[in-house]
Amino acid sequence: ENLRMWMQAAGLLLLSVTTSYGAHNYGDALGKSILFYDAQRSGDLPGNNPINWRDDSALHDCVVGGWYDAGDNVKFGFPMAASTTLLAWGFQRFKDGYTTAHQVTKMYDMIKWPLDYFLKAWNPHNHQLVVQVGDGNADHAYWGRPEDMTMNRPCYKISTSKPGSDIAAETAAAMAAGSQVFKGHDNSYSQKLLTAAESLYTFAKGHRGIYSQSVPQAGQFYGSSGDKDELCVAAMWLYKATHQAKYLADAKTFHENAWAWALSWDDKKVACQLLLFETTKDHQYQTEVEGFFKGWLPGGSITYTPCGLAWRDQWGSNRYAANAAFAALIAAEDGIQANTYRKWAVEQINYLLGDNPHNGNQCYSYEIGVGSHFPQQPHHRAASCGNLGTHCAPDALTHNGPNPHVLTGALVGGPDNQDKYADKREDYVKNEVACDYNSGFQGALAGIVHLQHNHHMPTTHNKCVCH
C-alpha cells in the first residue's frame, strides 16, 4: 500500500515537472549548439577539440582562427562578430541556464575562439581591422573540407582610408560583451578584451562609413544597411563594462526610434533599445521594444505558418524566429510583458525543437542531433565529406543520402511559410547552417533553462504539439 502511494506521488510529481518544465530537453539542445560552433572552428585546433572529423585548417590565413561562416569556408567578420555579441549576451544574462545545463566550461572554451580571433584581427597601432578572409565566389566554387583547401585566401581590411564603422563597432561590442563574461573568470583576459574594445570603438566612431562599400567583396554576401545600431550596441556594452557616462551618452545619440524588421546580423536596433531600457528604465525605450514585438506577435505584421512559426523571411526563417525569441526572453527579464513574451518565446523554440508538422508530426527537430528525427543533409562542406585523409567524394554535394558526419547542434534554415521543408543538401535556402542562425537560438535555450531553474516556465499552447 505504501509502495503504491509512493508510486502515485512520484507519478504526480513527474507530471507536474513535465508540465512546468516544458516539452523538450532544452539543456541538451543548448549543449549541442555549442558543439556546432566547435565544428565551425578554423585554424590550429586545440587538443580538446570535440569534433573528431575536423582538424587544423587555413593555417596561412592573414589572421588564423575564428569561425567559418556557414556551410562554406569563408571567414566573414560581420556575422561572426554579431553572433559573438549575441552569444556573449545570452551567456552573461542567462549564466544560470548554462550552469544548470552543465555547459559553463564548454561555453567559455567556445566563446573564446572568436574573441581570440578579433584580438588578432584588430591592430590599434595602424588602425586596421581584418574583416574577411577568403573570397566568397572562389570559395563557393569549391565543395570540399577546409582542411584540403589550396586556393588563395585574400585578406580584406578596413582602415582610416577605407572605413567600416558598422563592423568595427560590432567587433568592439563582441569584445566588450566578452570582457563582461570573462570578468571574474579570467580577469586579465577580460581586461585585454576591454582595452581592445575601447580602442576599436574610438576608431569606429572617428571614421564613419559602411564596411561593405569599402570592401565590396563582403557586400555581395553580407552587405550592411547602416552603422548607428552597431555603434549604439558597442557603446552600451562599453558602458556596462566601464560605467563611463560618455558611452551611455553616445548610445543615446546613436539610438534610433524605429521598429526593427528583425534582430539579425545586420539589424540590431531592438538590441540597442533593450540595452538602453535595462540601464535607464526610460519608458521611451520600453515603448520601442513593445512596438517591435507588436509586429512579431500574432495580430502583427509578420506571417505565421499554419503550425505557428513566426515567419519573417524565406532565407533562414528559423533564425529570425529564434533571434526574436531571445530578444523576447531578455525583454521579459527586464520586466516588459514578461508572461506574454515568455510564452511566445518558448512556443517559437518548441516549434524548432519538434512542435511542427514535418515528418508526420513526430517531433522533427530543426536542430541537428536533438531527438530521433532531424536533418540528415545540411548544406555543409566539411560534414558532407568522408573521413579526414580521404578524398571528398565528387558527388558529396549532390548525393541523396545522409552526410557522413552529423553536424550536431546546427539549426538549419527552416521551412517555407506553409511549414513545408525538404531535407536536401543542395537547398542552401532551407538547409544551410550558419553561425548567426544558432546565436540567438542558443541564447533563447539558455533563457528557457533559466526559466526552468527559477520555476518561471510558462504554460505553452503550441498548435502542432508533436508525439
Backbone torsions as a table, in degrees:
resi	resn	phi	psi	omega
1	GLU	NA	-48.0	179.4
2	ASN	-62.7	-38.8	179.6
3	LEU	-62.9	-43.4	-178.9
4	ARG	-63.8	-42.5	179.2
5	MET	-63.5	-39.2	179.5
6	TRP	-64.3	-41.6	-179.3
7	MET	-66.2	-39.0	177.5
8	GLN	-64.1	-42.3	179.0
9	ALA	-63.2	-41.2	178.7
10	ALA	-64.0	-38.9	178.4
11	GLY	-64.4	-42.3	177.9
12	LEU	-64.1	-39.7	179.3
13	LEU	-63.1	-44.8	179.7
14	LEU	-60.5	-42.3	179.7
15	LEU	-62.0	-43.3	-178.3
16	SER	-67.3	-36.3	178.3
17	VAL	-65.4	-43.9	180.0
18	THR	-61.5	-41.6	-178.0
19	THR	-67.6	-42.9	-173.9
20	SER	-86.7	-18.4	-175.4
21	TYR	-100.5	-2.2	176.1
22	GLY	91.6	169.5	-170.0
23	ALA	-89.2	-9.3	-172.2
24	HIS	-128.6	162.4	179.4
25	ASN	-91.0	85.1	-174.2
26	TYR	-67.6	-33.7	178.4
27	GLY	-65.2	-40.5	176.3
28	ASP	-63.1	-44.3	179.0
29	ALA	-62.1	-36.9	178.5
30	LEU	-63.1	-50.3	-179.9
31	GLY	-60.7	-36.9	-179.4
32	LYS	-71.7	-32.5	176.6
33	SER	-61.6	-38.2	176.8
34	ILE	-58.7	-40.4	-179.5
35	LEU	-63.8	-32.5	176.6
36	PHE	-59.3	-46.1	179.7
37	TYR	-63.6	-34.9	176.5
38	ASP	-64.1	-31.5	177.5
39	ALA	-73.2	-18.0	-178.2
40	GLN	-90.4	-0.8	-173.7
41	ARG	-65.6	137.2	171.8
42	SER	-110.1	156.3	174.8
43	GLY	102.9	-154.9	-176.3
44	ASP	-87.7	100.4	-173.0
45	LEU	-71.6	144.1	-177.1
46	PRO	-76.1	167.7	-179.6
47	GLY	-63.6	-25.0	-179.3
48	ASN	-92.2	16.2	179.0
49	ASN	-54.0	118.8	-175.7
50	PRO	-85.6	-3.7	-175.9
51	ILE	-103.1	101.8	-170.9
52	ASN	-73.8	-9.6	177.3
53	TRP	-100.5	11.0	173.8
54	ARG	-118.2	145.6	179.3
55	ASP	-141.2	-175.8	180.0
56	ASP	-57.2	144.5	178.9
57	SER	-157.6	156.8	175.6
58	ALA	52.1	46.4	-177.5
59	LEU	-76.3	-9.6	179.9
60	HIS	-107.2	12.6	174.4
61	ASP	-60.8	154.2	178.2
62	CYS	-60.6	-33.6	169.5
63	VAL	-128.4	117.5	-176.4
64	VAL	-85.4	143.0	176.7
65	GLY	110.7	-158.4	-179.3
66	GLY	77.0	-168.9	-178.3
67	TRP	-115.0	141.3	164.8
68	TYR	-69.0	145.0	-166.9
69	ASP	-67.7	-50.2	-168.9
70	ALA	-148.4	-123.1	174.3
71	GLY	-85.7	1.6	-179.7
72	ASP	-105.9	-170.1	-176.1
73	ASN	-124.6	27.4	174.8
74	VAL	-91.9	147.3	172.4
75	LYS	-104.6	98.9	178.5
76	PHE	-93.8	115.5	-173.0
77	GLY	-68.0	-30.6	-174.8
78	PHE	-68.2	-54.8	176.8
79	PRO	-67.9	-28.6	177.4
80	MET	-63.7	-43.8	179.4
81	ALA	-68.5	-42.9	179.7
82	ALA	-61.6	-40.2	179.1
83	SER	-65.3	-42.1	-179.2
84	THR	-64.1	-40.7	178.7
85	THR	-61.7	-47.3	-179.9
86	LEU	-63.8	-42.9	-179.9
87	LEU	-62.5	-43.8	179.1
88	ALA	-65.1	-38.1	178.4
89	TRP	-62.0	-46.7	178.9
90	GLY	-63.4	-37.2	179.5
91	PHE	-67.9	-43.0	-179.4
92	GLN	-67.3	-41.3	-173.5
93	ARG	-82.0	-34.8	-174.7
94	PHE	-120.1	42.8	-176.8
95	LYS	-62.4	-31.7	178.4
96	ASP	-65.7	-25.4	173.8
97	GLY	-65.9	-43.6	176.4
98	TYR	-65.2	-39.9	179.2
99	THR	-63.2	-46.5	-179.8
100	THR	-61.7	-35.7	-179.7
101	ALA	-85.9	2.2	179.5
102	HIS	60.1	44.3	-176.1
103	GLN	-123.0	9.0	-174.5
104	VAL	-62.5	-49.8	-178.4
105	THR	-61.4	-43.2	-179.4
106	LYS	-67.2	-34.0	178.9
107	MET	-69.6	-42.1	176.1
108	TYR	-58.3	-42.9	180.0
109	ASP	-63.7	-43.5	-177.1
110	MET	-68.3	-46.6	-173.0
111	ILE	-73.5	-21.4	179.4
112	LYS	-69.8	-25.9	-175.6
113	TRP	-61.4	-53.9	177.6
114	PRO	-69.4	-31.5	179.1
115	LEU	-64.4	-40.7	175.3
116	ASP	-59.7	-40.3	179.7
117	TYR	-63.3	-45.0	-180.0
118	PHE	-63.5	-37.2	177.8
119	LEU	-61.1	-36.1	178.1
120	LYS	-79.9	-29.5	-176.0
121	ALA	-73.9	-25.6	-176.9
122	TRP	-98.9	123.9	175.5
123	ASN	-111.3	101.7	-175.3
124	PRO	-71.0	-14.0	-177.4
125	HIS	-81.7	-42.4	178.2
126	ASN	-104.7	8.0	176.9
127	HIS	53.5	53.6	175.5
128	GLN	-126.6	137.3	176.5
129	LEU	-124.7	123.9	174.4
130	VAL	-73.9	123.6	-174.3
131	VAL	-113.3	-9.9	178.6
132	GLN	-161.9	140.2	173.2
133	VAL	-128.1	121.7	-177.3
134	GLY	106.3	145.9	176.8
135	ASP	-94.4	123.6	-174.4
136	GLY	-57.8	-42.9	-177.1
137	ASN	-70.7	-44.5	178.1
138	ALA	-63.6	-40.3	-179.8
139	ASP	-65.0	-44.2	-176.0
140	HIS	-70.8	-16.2	175.4
141	ALA	-80.9	-8.1	-177.6
142	TYR	-110.4	120.9	174.6
143	TRP	-108.2	100.1	-179.1
144	GLY	-171.2	171.3	-177.4
145	ARG	-75.6	151.9	-177.8
146	PRO	-64.0	-28.0	-180.0
147	GLU	-62.6	-22.3	-175.0
148	ASP	-103.2	4.6	-176.2
149	MET	-63.5	137.7	175.4
150	THR	-125.9	-8.0	-177.2
151	MET	-70.0	159.1	174.9
152	ASN	-64.0	137.3	179.6
153	ARG	-119.2	91.7	-177.0
154	PRO	-64.1	157.0	-176.6
155	CYS	-114.2	121.3	-177.2
156	TYR	-112.2	132.4	-175.2
157	LYS	-128.7	155.5	164.5
158	ILE	-107.8	159.8	-175.8
159	SER	-156.9	-173.9	178.5
160	THR	-63.4	-31.9	-180.0
161	SER	-89.9	-18.6	176.4
162	LYS	-126.8	79.3	-169.8
163	PRO	-73.6	162.3	175.8
164	GLY	-161.9	70.8	-175.3
165	SER	-66.1	-24.2	178.0
166	ASP	-66.0	-54.1	-177.9
167	ILE	-73.6	-32.8	176.9
168	ALA	-64.4	-43.5	179.4
169	ALA	-67.6	-40.8	179.5
170	GLU	-63.7	-39.4	178.2
171	THR	-68.2	-37.7	174.9
172	ALA	-63.7	-40.4	177.7
173	ALA	-61.5	-43.1	179.7
174	ALA	-60.3	-43.5	-178.7
175	MET	-72.2	-36.4	178.1
176	ALA	-67.4	-42.0	175.6
177	ALA	-65.1	-38.6	176.6
178	GLY	-62.0	-38.4	179.1
179	SER	-62.5	-32.0	178.4
180	GLN	-70.2	-41.3	-177.1
181	VAL	-75.0	-24.8	178.5
182	PHE	-89.5	-9.3	178.3
183	LYS	-64.2	125.6	-177.4
184	GLY	88.7	-14.5	177.3
185	HIS	-103.8	-45.0	176.4
186	ASP	-149.9	88.1	-170.6
187	ASN	-66.5	-33.8	179.6
188	SER	-68.8	-38.7	177.2
189	TYR	-67.6	-40.0	177.3
190	SER	-57.6	-44.7	-179.5
191	GLN	-67.8	-38.1	178.2
192	LYS	-60.5	-43.6	178.2
193	LEU	-64.4	-42.1	-177.8
194	LEU	-65.8	-42.8	178.6
195	THR	-59.7	-45.0	179.5
196	ALA	-65.9	-40.7	-179.3
197	ALA	-62.7	-41.1	-178.9
198	GLU	-65.3	-44.1	-179.1
199	SER	-69.9	-36.1	179.2
200	LEU	-69.5	-38.1	176.7
201	TYR	-64.3	-43.0	178.0
202	THR	-59.2	-42.4	176.4
203	PHE	-61.5	-45.5	-179.1
204	ALA	-60.7	-47.4	-177.4
205	LYS	-65.5	-32.9	-176.7
206	GLY	-86.4	-12.1	-177.8
207	HIS	-136.4	80.4	-175.7
208	ARG	-76.0	143.4	177.9
209	GLY	164.5	156.7	-178.5
210	ILE	-88.4	123.2	-172.8
211	TYR	-62.9	-34.5	-175.9
212	SER	-76.0	-9.0	168.9
213	GLN	-86.8	-34.9	176.2
214	SER	-73.6	-32.7	179.9
215	VAL	-124.4	82.4	-176.0
216	PRO	-62.3	-21.6	177.8
217	GLN	-64.1	-24.1	176.4
218	ALA	-85.3	-32.1	-173.8
219	GLY	-61.3	-29.8	179.4
220	GLN	-63.8	-26.6	-174.6
221	PHE	-112.7	-42.5	-178.7
222	TYR	-137.6	68.6	177.5
223	GLY	-73.7	145.7	-176.9
224	SER	-103.1	143.1	-178.5
225	SER	-96.9	-6.0	-178.1
226	GLY	166.5	175.4	-176.3
227	ASP	-124.0	-8.7	-175.1
228	LYS	-63.3	-39.6	-177.7
229	ASP	-65.8	-42.3	178.6
230	GLU	-66.9	-40.4	178.7
231	LEU	-63.5	-37.5	177.5
232	CYS	-64.6	-48.5	-178.1
233	VAL	-63.3	-41.4	178.1
234	ALA	-62.5	-45.2	179.7
235	ALA	-61.3	-38.7	-179.8
236	MET	-67.5	-40.9	178.1
237	TRP	-68.1	-33.9	176.6
238	LEU	-70.1	-34.6	175.4
239	TYR	-65.2	-42.8	178.1
240	LYS	-59.5	-38.1	-175.7
241	ALA	-79.3	-32.3	-172.8
242	THR	-114.6	-21.4	-173.4
243	HIS	58.3	25.7	175.9
244	GLN	-84.6	125.7	-173.4
245	ALA	-59.9	-27.4	-177.4
246	LYS	-61.6	-32.9	-178.7
247	TYR	-72.1	-39.4	177.0
248	LEU	-64.7	-40.7	178.1
249	ALA	-62.3	-41.6	177.1
250	ASP	-60.7	-47.1	-177.6
251	ALA	-58.0	-42.0	178.9
252	LYS	-63.9	-34.2	178.8
253	THR	-68.9	-40.4	-177.0
254	PHE	-83.0	-15.5	-178.1
255	HIS	-59.5	143.0	178.2
256	GLU	-118.3	129.9	177.7
257	ASN	-86.5	83.5	-177.3
258	ALA	-153.7	153.6	176.0
259	TRP	-89.3	119.0	-177.8
260	ALA	-69.1	150.0	175.5
261	TRP	-68.7	-38.4	179.5
262	ALA	-165.7	169.1	165.2
263	LEU	-95.8	118.0	-173.3
264	SER	-148.7	-178.9	178.0
265	TRP	-62.3	-21.6	-179.2
266	ASP	-103.9	-34.1	-171.0
267	ASP	-112.9	109.3	-179.3
268	LYS	-117.8	21.6	-176.7
269	LYS	-57.1	-43.5	-177.5
270	VAL	-69.8	-28.7	175.2
271	ALA	-66.6	-43.4	176.1
272	CYS	-58.0	-46.4	-178.0
273	GLN	-65.2	-41.0	178.9
274	LEU	-64.6	-45.5	-178.3
275	LEU	-65.1	-37.9	177.1
276	LEU	-67.7	-40.3	-178.7
277	PHE	-65.3	-45.4	-175.1
278	GLU	-69.6	-19.6	176.7
279	THR	-87.0	-42.6	-172.4
280	THR	-100.5	-23.4	-172.5
281	LYS	57.8	24.1	177.6
282	ASP	-73.0	127.1	-175.2
283	HIS	-61.1	-27.1	179.6
284	GLN	-56.5	-45.0	-176.8
285	TYR	-71.3	-35.4	175.8
286	GLN	-60.4	-43.3	-179.8
287	THR	-61.0	-38.7	178.9
288	GLU	-67.0	-42.6	177.7
289	VAL	-62.4	-44.5	178.6
290	GLU	-63.0	-33.7	176.9
291	GLY	-64.7	-40.5	176.6
292	PHE	-58.3	-48.2	-177.3
293	PHE	-75.5	-22.0	173.4
294	LYS	-61.1	-36.2	177.3
295	GLY	-73.8	-28.0	-174.4
296	TRP	-92.5	-32.9	-177.2
297	LEU	-77.1	161.1	179.7
298	PRO	-50.8	137.2	-176.0
299	GLY	96.5	-11.3	178.5
300	GLY	-88.5	-160.0	-174.1
301	SER	-83.3	-13.2	-172.7
302	ILE	-80.5	151.0	175.1
303	THR	-78.7	140.5	171.5
304	TYR	-115.0	136.7	173.7
305	THR	-71.5	163.0	179.8
306	PRO	-54.0	-32.8	-179.9
307	CYS	-95.8	7.7	166.3
308	GLY	101.9	12.6	174.9
309	LEU	-77.8	129.4	173.6
310	ALA	-72.9	105.2	-166.6
311	TRP	-104.5	103.1	-175.2
312	ARG	-87.8	-38.1	-173.7
313	ASP	-159.3	152.7	-178.6
314	GLN	-61.2	-39.0	-173.7
315	TRP	-88.4	104.1	-179.9
316	GLY	75.5	44.8	-178.0
317	SER	-59.3	-38.5	179.8
318	ASN	-61.5	-38.8	-177.5
319	ARG	-62.2	-44.2	-178.9
320	TYR	-65.2	-40.9	178.8
321	ALA	-64.9	-41.9	-178.8
322	ALA	-66.9	-41.5	178.1
323	ASN	-63.0	-41.8	178.5
324	ALA	-65.9	-36.2	177.0
325	ALA	-62.8	-41.2	177.3
326	PHE	-61.4	-46.8	178.9
327	ALA	-61.0	-37.0	179.2
328	ALA	-64.7	-40.5	179.5
329	LEU	-68.5	-35.6	174.6
330	ILE	-65.4	-46.4	179.6
331	ALA	-58.4	-41.1	179.1
332	ALA	-62.2	-40.9	177.4
333	GLU	-62.5	-30.9	179.8
334	ASP	-83.0	2.3	176.3
335	GLY	89.4	15.5	178.8
336	ILE	-97.5	112.1	176.2
337	GLN	40.2	52.9	-169.5
338	ALA	-56.3	-48.3	-176.0
339	ASN	-64.2	-45.4	-178.6
340	THR	-64.4	-47.7	-175.6
341	TYR	-69.9	-37.6	178.8
342	ARG	-65.4	-44.7	179.2
343	LYS	-59.2	-47.2	-179.0
344	TRP	-63.0	-44.3	-178.2
345	ALA	-62.9	-45.6	-179.5
346	VAL	-64.9	-37.2	178.1
347	GLU	-64.3	-37.7	177.0
348	GLN	-65.1	-44.3	179.2
349	ILE	-67.7	-36.3	175.9
350	ASN	-59.4	-40.6	177.0
351	TYR	-57.8	-47.0	-177.3
352	LEU	-65.7	-31.4	-177.4
353	LEU	-90.9	1.0	174.5
354	GLY	149.5	-20.0	-177.5
355	ASP	-82.5	63.6	-179.8
356	ASN	-142.2	165.0	-171.8
357	PRO	-83.4	-5.4	-174.4
358	HIS	-63.7	147.3	176.9
359	ASN	61.3	38.2	176.5
360	GLY	69.2	27.9	177.6
361	ASN	60.5	35.0	-178.3
362	GLN	-99.3	41.9	176.7
363	CYS	60.3	55.4	178.0
364	TYR	-82.8	115.2	-177.8
365	SER	-90.8	130.1	174.0
366	TYR	-78.3	-6.5	170.3
367	GLU	-94.3	121.2	-175.0
368	ILE	-65.6	136.2	175.4
369	GLY	89.6	-1.9	179.8
370	VAL	-98.4	124.2	-178.0
371	GLY	73.8	-159.7	-175.9
372	SER	-100.5	-17.0	-175.7
373	HIS	-125.7	119.5	-177.9
374	PHE	-163.6	167.4	-177.6
375	PRO	-58.5	137.5	179.3
376	GLN	-105.0	-16.2	-172.9
377	GLN	-125.9	51.4	177.4
378	PRO	-60.5	147.2	178.9
379	HIS	-75.6	89.8	-172.5
380	HIS	-153.8	117.5	-172.7
381	ARG	-59.2	-56.4	-173.9
382	ALA	-60.5	-41.0	-178.3
383	ALA	-70.0	-23.7	-176.9
384	SER	-85.8	-11.5	179.4
385	CYS	-92.5	157.2	-179.5
386	GLY	-72.2	-159.3	-175.6
387	ASN	-64.7	150.6	176.0
388	LEU	-55.2	142.0	-179.7
389	GLY	93.4	-12.7	176.6
390	THR	-106.1	159.0	176.9
391	HIS	-71.4	139.8	174.2
392	CYS	-70.6	126.7	-174.0
393	ALA	-57.7	140.9	180.0
394	PRO	-57.8	-28.9	-179.6
395	ASP	-100.9	24.4	-177.9
396	ALA	-59.1	-33.8	178.9
397	LEU	-77.8	-42.0	-169.6
398	THR	-94.7	-14.0	-178.6
399	HIS	-58.5	128.4	-179.0
400	ASN	-91.4	80.7	178.9
401	GLY	-169.1	170.6	-177.6
402	PRO	-60.9	149.1	171.6
403	ASN	-61.0	146.6	176.8
404	PRO	-60.0	-28.0	-178.1
405	HIS	-121.2	139.0	178.3
406	VAL	-83.4	120.4	-179.4
407	LEU	-84.6	69.7	-172.1
408	THR	-54.2	130.2	172.8
409	GLY	93.2	-12.7	-176.9
410	ALA	-73.2	136.0	173.6
411	LEU	-94.0	119.2	-179.6
412	VAL	-79.6	167.0	-174.1
413	GLY	-52.2	-50.9	173.1
414	GLY	117.5	-177.8	-171.0
415	PRO	-81.1	172.6	171.5
416	ASP	-82.5	-173.6	-172.9
417	ASN	-77.0	2.2	173.8
418	GLN	-112.5	18.8	-177.9
419	ASP	72.0	8.4	-177.1
420	LYS	-81.3	135.8	-177.5
421	TYR	-151.5	140.2	174.8
422	ALA	-128.0	135.1	-178.0
423	ASP	-86.3	83.6	-178.3
424	LYS	-128.3	126.9	-176.0
425	ARG	-61.2	-34.6	-177.0
426	GLU	-74.1	-13.6	-178.7
427	ASP	-86.4	90.5	-176.7
428	TYR	-79.5	-3.1	174.3
429	VAL	-83.4	-51.3	-176.7
430	LYS	-90.1	-21.7	-169.5
431	ASN	-123.6	10.6	172.8
432	GLU	-78.3	163.2	175.3
433	VAL	-123.6	162.7	-179.8
434	ALA	-164.5	155.4	178.8
435	CYS	-58.0	-39.0	-177.3
436	ASP	-75.2	-23.4	178.9
437	TYR	-61.7	-37.3	-174.8
438	ASN	-89.5	-10.8	-167.2
439	SER	-68.7	-55.7	176.5
440	GLY	-69.9	-33.9	177.9
441	PHE	-57.5	-47.2	-179.8
442	GLN	-66.0	-40.0	176.9
443	GLY	-62.8	-37.7	177.8
444	ALA	-66.2	-40.1	177.5
445	LEU	-60.6	-43.7	177.3
446	ALA	-62.8	-38.7	178.4
447	GLY	-64.0	-37.1	179.3
448	ILE	-71.1	-41.3	175.6
449	VAL	-62.2	-36.7	174.2
450	HIS	-59.1	-43.5	177.9
451	LEU	-63.5	-42.5	177.5
452	GLN	-59.8	-47.3	-176.6
453	HIS	-60.8	-35.4	-177.3
454	ASN	-99.5	11.6	176.5
455	HIS	58.3	41.8	177.4
456	HIS	-116.8	18.7	-176.6
457	MET	-66.2	127.3	-179.2
458	PRO	-77.6	159.2	170.2
459	THR	-82.2	124.9	-174.9
460	THR	-108.4	160.1	179.7
461	HIS	-138.0	68.0	177.5
462	ASN	-65.5	143.2	-176.0
463	LYS	-71.1	-30.2	-174.8
464	CYS	-129.2	64.3	-178.9
465	VAL	-62.1	130.2	-173.6
466	CYS	-83.6	165.6	-177.4
467	HIS	-144.0	NA	NA
